[in-house]
Amino acid sequence: MNATDRTPADLLGSALAADPGRPLVTFYDDATGERVELSVATFANWVAKTANLLQDELSVEPGDRVALLLPAHWQTAVWLLACSSVGVVADVSGDVRAADVVVSGPDGLEAARACSGPRIAMALRPLGGRFPQAPEGFVDYAVEVPGQGDRFVPYAPVDPEEPALVVAGREFSGAEVVERARAEATGLGLTGPGSRILSGLPYDTWEGLNAGLYGPLATGGSVVLCRHLELAGGGVLDKRVESERVTAVAR
């Protein structure tokens, strides 16, 4: 990774420049049997489209707050990097009433209604599928995002020293996210490019976000992100570690 990268979006840009075809996020949902693998290029394309949705359709500006009522999921990872790209604060499981925009999965829709700004609903269905019918009062992400541009340029440069992430009540600047992810990488078993971590941790703590996204991104590695890992039968984890060529495990 580039030593001058100061924000998570910078890290993604460097990963894209270095090797766009390598896997970045492989996602399993053991409740549905879903598996999806996203290369750096595919993930970056989702991020660009989502950032354009934020900036152009939802009119968010740097410093605005986006509440993410979402589980550990590949689409949540996309939203985290899209927020970083625009310069808005990603507030994970945060105060909906204080948010300018809320993004919610199916389980958080009632809580999300407390947001007075735009409300985005995520069906979290395989292959990014849409709701059969969008929840009342919400925009269906899967309907809106495909038409967004494949390239994103922020209207204003993103300041790495400004707030970028709130998780478990702790606020981080973009630079702090990058610095802490790099500093803690070795402790996670992420030793550099080619490292591949399997994470079954939720995204509502720094530890979960670091193992499940920021750490691999900061070190040129990749993540096998597992939702509902507790539902996996005996021996599934060992087989997954072997088949996915995992080098470290966080659970």
Disulfide bonds with the S-S distance in Angstrom:
none
